[in-house]
Amino acid sequence: MFTLCHSPPTTPGKAIASTAVADTDFDILVIGAGQAGLSAGYHLRKLGLVPERDFRIVDHAPGPGGAWQFRWPSLTLTTVNRVHDLPGMSFAETLPAGSESARAASAVPHYYELYEKRFDLRVQRQVTVKVVCDRTADGQSCAGRGEVLQVETEGAGTLRTRGLINGTGTWEHPFIPRYPGAETFAGRQLHTRDYRTADEFVGKHVVIVGGGISAVQLLDEISLVTSTTWVTRSEPRWRETPFAEQDGRDAVALVEERVRAGLPPGSVVSVTGLPLDGRLRAARERGVLRRLPMFERIEPDGVRWADGGFQAADVILWATGFRSSLDHLAPLRLRGPGGGITMTGRLATQVAVDPRIHLIGYGPSASTIGANRAGRAAARELTGYLGLSSDRR
């Protein structure tokens, strides 16, 4: 479900077509101050645009850090995959000595806070974008593409902009697949997004669903304090060798191919495989990584497979990933018949049917390193499309 656009009042019988010059609050609005949004803001500044005059960054969270500020406490700089530097400032320079075991939920937001201050990005916080609509230059509803994008928010009222860089990521849109009987389960169900600590599951049997990196990390952690069952839709692909730069490029290329064809983005793990680090090797030796296929249905006291097999359970942890948080863009009709959004541009950040809109942190730019490059591409391409020449700046 998405929020409907609010239509301005019109005089009956009066045409809404307009030849007025569009009056906007900003040339560009950046939604989201995670890695992708901050990268876009940095590159907009490099191109000569001024925050709060030419562009604005808004973010729904109470403080800096993007989704990192909400990560579970046990995720540290040692256990996290990697934190890539934002452009123009390294993460390492913000870390004190001996901080390898620091919580990612504290260290990364601190880095983002210092970054925002150094480059004077002036992020406006606790602003939730509810819906984005097309409008004519004088603010009237229109059937097709309008001269102005009207952005309705909680926290900043209604904003009018000529172009949009959307960096809302996926954290606000956790995905839990539907299984028969889920509503009858008497125990607890939660998503990775809601996970805090393994200690809350002591003495309970936990079924962990999912084949991604977060799934195996939490499986390892929870298995140290209680009994677990691991289920996935397909057989996990383990990676014995270190993750190489070329592997990342190959994964990004396949996802980019999909979004350029208008298909929903695929899973990066399906290309790269799951890396076996020291902790996961130890978990394998303990027998924790024995995987079972997906169950067929959920019952009040556990899960049951198609062959009649049953596993009693107190908790089902859905480590089943996220979907892009794009509901606020639904009125713009960006999606094709297959549910995907056809992307174009140098790094596939530009929406093909509406070049005023760039999606960063979507598809091939969903990774932290991809988000940096996407922010640069989006800033350059959108300023060019809008005709924001150096003379105007």
C-alpha positions as CSV (number, residue, x, y, z in Angstrom):
1,M,0.0,0.0,0.0
2,F,1.1,3.5,-0.7
3,T,-0.1,7.0,0.2
4,L,-2.2,8.8,-2.4
5,C,-1.3,12.2,-3.7
6,H,-3.2,15.2,-2.3
7,S,-4.9,17.0,-5.2
8,P,-5.1,20.9,-5.0
9,P,-8.5,22.4,-5.3
10,T,-9.6,23.3,-8.9
11,T,-12.4,25.5,-10.3
12,P,-15.0,23.3,-12.0
13,G,-14.8,23.5,-15.7
14,K,-11.4,25.2,-15.7
15,A,-8.6,23.6,-17.6
16,I,-5.5,22.7,-15.5
17,A,-3.0,23.0,-18.3
18,S,-0.5,25.7,-17.5
19,T,2.3,27.6,-19.2
20,A,3.6,29.0,-16.0
21,V,7.3,28.9,-15.1
22,A,7.7,26.2,-12.4
23,D,8.5,27.5,-9.0
24,T,10.4,25.0,-6.8
25,D,12.0,24.9,-3.4
26,F,15.1,23.1,-4.7
27,D,16.5,21.9,-8.0
28,I,17.3,18.5,-6.5
29,L,16.0,16.6,-3.5
30,V,18.0,13.7,-2.1
31,I,15.9,11.3,0.0
32,G,18.0,9.3,2.5
33,A,21.3,10.1,4.2
34,G,22.8,6.7,4.2
35,Q,26.0,5.9,2.2
36,A,24.3,6.5,-1.1
37,G,22.6,9.8,-0.1
38,L,25.8,11.2,1.5
39,S,27.8,10.3,-1.6
40,A,25.3,12.1,-3.8
41,G,25.4,15.1,-1.5
42,Y,29.2,15.2,-1.6
43,H,29.2,15.1,-5.4
44,L,26.5,17.7,-5.8
45,R,28.6,20.0,-3.6
46,K,31.7,19.2,-5.8
47,L,29.6,20.2,-8.8
48,G,29.0,23.6,-7.2
49,L,25.5,23.2,-5.8
50,V,24.8,24.7,-2.4
51,P,22.8,22.8,0.2
52,E,19.4,24.4,1.2
53,R,19.6,26.6,-1.9
54,D,20.1,24.3,-4.8
55,F,19.5,20.9,-3.1
56,R,18.4,19.4,0.1
57,I,19.0,16.0,1.8
58,V,16.2,14.7,4.0
59,D,16.3,11.6,6.2
60,H,13.7,9.9,8.4
61,A,16.0,8.8,11.1
62,P,16.7,10.8,14.3
63,G,20.5,10.8,13.8
64,P,23.3,10.1,11.3
65,G,24.2,6.6,10.3
66,G,21.6,5.4,7.9
67,A,20.6,1.8,8.6
68,W,23.8,1.2,10.5
69,Q,22.4,2.9,13.6
70,F,19.7,0.2,13.9
71,R,22.0,-2.9,13.5
72,W,22.1,-5.5,16.3
73,P,24.7,-4.8,19.1
74,S,26.8,-7.9,18.4
75,L,27.6,-6.8,14.9
76,T,31.1,-5.3,15.3
77,L,33.8,-4.0,12.9
78,T,35.3,-7.5,13.1
79,T,32.2,-9.4,12.1
80,V,30.8,-7.0,9.6
81,N,31.6,-7.7,5.9
82,R,33.3,-4.3,5.3
83,V,32.6,-0.6,5.7
84,H,33.6,1.2,2.6
85,D,34.9,4.8,2.8
86,L,32.7,7.6,1.7
87,P,34.2,9.9,-1.0
88,G,36.7,12.4,0.4
89,M,37.1,11.0,3.9
90,S,38.3,7.7,5.2
91,F,36.5,5.7,7.8
92,A,39.9,4.7,9.5
93,E,40.7,8.3,10.4
94,T,37.6,8.5,12.6
95,L,38.4,5.3,14.6
96,P,40.5,5.3,17.7
97,A,43.3,2.7,18.2
98,G,42.1,-0.8,19.1
99,S,38.5,-0.3,17.8
100,E,38.3,-3.5,15.9
101,S,35.7,-4.9,18.3
102,A,33.6,-1.6,18.3
103,R,29.9,-1.9,17.6
104,A,29.1,-1.1,14.0
105,A,25.9,0.6,15.2
106,S,28.1,3.2,17.0
107,A,31.2,3.5,14.9
108,V,29.6,4.0,11.5
109,P,27.1,6.6,12.6
110,H,29.9,8.5,14.3
111,Y,31.8,8.4,10.9
112,Y,28.7,9.6,9.1
113,E,28.2,12.4,11.6
114,L,31.7,13.7,11.1
115,Y,31.4,13.4,7.4
116,E,28.2,15.5,7.3
117,K,29.9,18.2,9.3
118,R,33.1,18.2,7.3
119,F,31.3,18.7,4.0
120,D,28.5,20.8,5.4
121,L,25.7,18.7,3.9
122,R,23.0,20.0,6.3
123,V,20.8,16.9,6.4
124,Q,17.3,17.7,7.6
125,R,16.3,14.9,9.9
126,Q,13.1,13.1,11.0
127,V,11.5,13.9,7.7
128,T,9.6,11.0,6.3
129,V,8.7,11.2,2.6
130,K,5.1,9.8,2.2
131,V,4.5,10.3,-1.5
132,V,5.9,11.9,-4.6
133,C,3.6,13.2,-7.3
134,D,3.8,14.9,-10.7
135,R,2.4,18.4,-10.8
136,T,2.1,21.2,-13.4
137,A,4.2,24.3,-13.0
138,D,1.4,26.0,-11.1
139,G,0.9,23.0,-8.8
140,Q,-2.1,21.3,-10.5
141,S,-2.6,17.6,-10.9
142,C,-1.6,16.2,-14.3
143,A,-2.1,12.9,-16.1
144,G,1.4,12.5,-17.4
145,R,4.8,13.8,-16.5
146,G,4.6,17.3,-15.0
147,E,7.1,20.1,-14.7
148,V,7.5,19.7,-11.0
149,L,7.8,16.8,-8.5
150,Q,5.7,17.4,-5.4
151,V,7.1,15.6,-2.4
152,E,4.7,15.3,0.6
153,T,6.4,14.6,3.9
154,E,5.9,14.3,7.6
155,G,8.3,16.7,9.2
156,A,9.0,19.2,6.3
157,G,5.6,19.8,4.8
158,T,5.3,19.7,1.0
159,L,8.4,20.3,-1.1
160,R,8.6,21.0,-4.8
161,T,11.7,19.9,-6.8
162,R,12.8,19.5,-10.4
163,G,14.8,16.3,-9.8
164,L,15.1,13.5,-7.3
165,I,17.9,11.3,-6.1
166,N,16.3,8.5,-4.1
167,G,18.6,6.7,-1.6
168,T,16.1,5.1,0.8
169,G,17.7,1.7,0.7
170,T,15.9,-1.4,2.0
171,W,16.1,-1.4,5.8
172,E,12.5,0.0,6.1
173,H,11.1,-2.8,3.9
174,P,11.9,-6.2,5.5
175,F,10.6,-9.2,3.5
176,I,8.9,-12.2,5.1
177,P,7.5,-14.8,2.7
178,R,4.0,-16.2,3.2
179,Y,3.7,-19.7,4.4
180,P,0.5,-21.5,5.3
181,G,-0.2,-21.5,9.0
182,A,2.1,-18.6,9.9
183,E,-0.7,-16.9,11.7
184,T,-1.3,-20.0,14.0
185,F,2.3,-20.2,15.3
186,A,2.2,-19.9,19.1
187,G,5.8,-18.9,19.5
188,R,7.7,-15.8,18.4
189,Q,8.4,-14.7,14.8
190,L,10.9,-11.9,14.0
191,H,12.9,-10.6,11.1
192,T,16.6,-9.9,11.1
193,R,15.7,-6.2,11.4
194,D,14.3,-6.9,14.8
195,Y,17.2,-9.0,16.1
196,R,19.1,-7.7,19.1
197,T,21.0,-10.4,21.0
198,A,21.2,-14.2,21.1
199,D,20.7,-14.3,24.9
200,E,17.0,-13.7,24.5
201,F,16.6,-17.2,22.9
202,V,18.4,-19.2,25.6
203,G,16.4,-22.4,26.3
204,K,14.3,-22.0,23.1
205,H,14.6,-23.9,19.8
206,V,15.1,-21.4,17.0
207,V,14.4,-22.1,13.3
208,I,16.5,-19.7,11.2
209,V,15.2,-19.2,7.6
210,G,17.4,-17.8,4.9
211,G,20.6,-18.4,2.9
212,G,22.3,-15.0,3.0
213,I,25.3,-13.7,5.0
214,S,23.1,-12.3,7.8
215,A,21.4,-15.7,8.1
216,V,24.6,-17.6,8.7
217,Q,26.1,-15.0,11.0
218,L,23.0,-15.1,13.2
219,L,22.9,-18.9,13.0
220,D,26.4,-19.1,14.3
221,E,25.7,-16.6,17.1
222,I,22.5,-18.1,18.3
223,S,23.8,-21.7,18.1
224,L,26.3,-20.8,20.8
225,V,23.6,-20.4,23.4
226,T,20.7,-22.7,22.2
227,S,19.6,-25.3,19.7
228,T,18.9,-24.3,16.1
229,T,17.5,-25.5,12.8
230,W,18.6,-23.9,9.5
231,V,16.4,-24.0,6.5
232,T,16.9,-22.4,3.0
233,R,15.1,-22.5,-0.3
234,S,18.2,-23.6,-2.2
235,E,21.5,-25.3,-1.4
236,P,24.0,-22.8,0.0
237,R,27.0,-22.0,-2.2
238,W,30.1,-21.8,0.1
239,R,33.1,-19.9,-0.8
240,E,36.4,-21.3,0.5
241,T,38.6,-18.6,-1.0
242,P,38.7,-14.9,-0.1
243,F,36.3,-12.6,-1.8
244,A,38.2,-10.9,-4.7
245,E,37.6,-7.6,-6.3
246,Q,36.7,-9.3,-9.6
247,D,34.0,-11.3,-7.8
248,G,32.3,-8.1,-6.8
249,R,32.5,-6.7,-10.3
250,D,30.9,-9.9,-11.7
251,A,28.1,-9.8,-9.2
252,V,27.3,-6.2,-9.8
253,A,27.4,-6.8,-13.6
254,L,24.8,-9.5,-13.4
255,V,22.5,-7.4,-11.2
256,E,23.0,-4.4,-13.5
257,E,22.0,-6.5,-16.5
258,R,18.8,-7.4,-14.8
259,V,17.7,-3.9,-13.9
260,R,18.6,-2.5,-17.3
261,A,16.2,-5.1,-18.7
262,G,13.5,-4.0,-16.3
263,L,13.7,-7.1,-14.1
264,P,13.7,-7.0,-10.2
265,P,17.2,-7.0,-8.8
266,G,18.6,-10.4,-8.0
267,S,20.6,-11.6,-5.0
268,V,24.3,-10.8,-4.9
269,V,25.0,-13.9,-2.7
270,S,23.7,-16.1,-5.4
271,V,26.6,-14.9,-7.5
272,T,29.4,-14.5,-4.9
273,G,28.6,-17.4,-2.6
274,L,28.9,-17.4,1.2
275,P,32.4,-16.7,2.5
276,L,33.7,-19.2,5.0
277,D,35.6,-17.2,7.6
278,G,37.1,-18.6,10.8
279,R,33.8,-18.3,12.8
280,L,31.8,-20.1,10.2
281,R,34.4,-22.9,9.9
282,A,34.1,-23.4,13.6
283,A,30.3,-23.5,13.3
284,R,30.6,-26.1,10.6
285,E,32.8,-28.2,12.8
286,R,30.1,-28.0,15.5
287,G,27.5,-29.3,13.0
288,V,25.6,-26.0,13.0
289,L,25.7,-25.5,9.2
290,R,23.6,-28.6,8.4
291,R,20.9,-27.1,6.1
292,L,17.4,-28.4,5.6
293,P,15.1,-27.6,2.7
294,M,12.2,-25.2,3.3
295,F,9.3,-26.5,5.3
296,E,5.9,-26.7,3.7
297,R,3.8,-25.1,6.4
298,I,3.9,-23.7,9.9
299,E,1.9,-25.2,12.8
300,P,1.2,-23.8,16.3
301,D,4.2,-25.5,17.8
302,G,6.7,-25.8,15.0
303,V,7.2,-26.4,11.2
304,R,6.3,-29.3,9.0
305,W,7.9,-30.5,5.7
306,A,6.1,-32.0,2.7
307,D,7.3,-35.5,3.6
308,G,5.6,-35.3,7.1
309,G,8.8,-34.4,9.0
310,F,8.3,-32.0,11.9
311,Q,10.5,-29.8,14.0
312,A,9.2,-28.3,17.2
313,A,10.1,-24.6,17.5
314,D,9.8,-21.7,19.9
315,V,11.1,-19.0,17.6
316,I,11.2,-18.5,13.8
317,L,13.8,-16.0,12.7
318,W,13.2,-14.8,9.2
319,A,16.6,-13.8,7.7
320,T,15.0,-13.4,4.4
321,G,16.3,-10.1,3.3
322,F,14.7,-6.8,2.3
323,R,13.0,-5.2,-0.6
324,S,13.7,-1.7,-1.9
325,S,11.8,1.0,-0.1
326,L,10.1,2.7,-3.1
327,D,6.4,2.8,-2.2
328,H,6.5,6.6,-2.0
329,L,7.3,6.7,-5.7
330,A,4.3,4.5,-6.7
331,P,2.2,7.4,-8.2
332,L,5.0,8.1,-10.7
333,R,4.3,4.7,-12.3
334,L,8.0,3.7,-12.7
335,R,7.5,-0.1,-12.5
336,G,7.0,-2.2,-15.6
337,P,4.7,-5.2,-16.0
338,G,7.2,-7.6,-14.4
339,G,7.5,-5.5,-11.2
340,G,10.9,-4.1,-11.9
341,I,12.1,-0.7,-12.9
342,T,14.0,-0.3,-16.1
343,M,17.2,1.6,-15.4
344,T,19.6,3.4,-17.6
345,G,22.6,5.8,-17.3
346,R,26.3,5.1,-16.9
347,L,25.8,3.0,-13.7
348,A,22.1,2.2,-14.1
349,T,20.9,4.8,-11.6
350,Q,18.6,6.7,-13.9
351,V,15.0,5.6,-14.4
352,A,14.4,5.1,-18.1
353,V,10.8,6.3,-18.2
354,D,11.6,9.4,-16.1
355,P,15.2,10.8,-16.3
356,R,14.4,13.3,-13.5
357,I,14.7,10.4,-11.0
358,H,17.7,8.5,-10.0
359,L,17.7,5.4,-7.7
360,I,20.9,4.9,-5.8
361,G,21.2,1.9,-3.4
362,Y,19.0,0.0,-5.8
363,G,20.1,-2.9,-8.0
364,P,23.8,-2.8,-8.7
365,S,24.4,0.2,-6.3
366,A,22.9,-1.7,-3.3
367,S,26.4,-2.5,-2.0
368,T,28.3,0.1,0.0
369,I,31.0,0.5,-2.6
370,G,28.4,0.6,-5.4
371,A,26.5,3.3,-3.5
372,N,29.6,5.6,-3.6
373,R,30.0,5.3,-7.4
374,A,26.3,5.6,-7.9
375,G,26.1,8.8,-5.9
376,R,28.7,10.4,-8.2
377,A,27.0,9.2,-11.4
378,A,23.6,10.3,-10.3
379,A,24.8,13.8,-9.3
380,R,26.6,14.3,-12.6
381,E,23.8,12.9,-14.8
382,L,20.9,14.7,-13.1
383,T,22.6,18.1,-13.0
384,G,23.3,17.7,-16.7
385,Y,19.8,16.6,-17.5
386,L,18.3,19.6,-15.5
387,G,20.7,22.0,-17.2
388,L,22.4,23.2,-14.0
389,S,25.3,24.7,-15.7
390,S,28.3,26.2,-14.0
391,D,27.0,29.7,-14.9
392,R,23.8,29.1,-13.1
393,R,25.6,27.7,-10.0
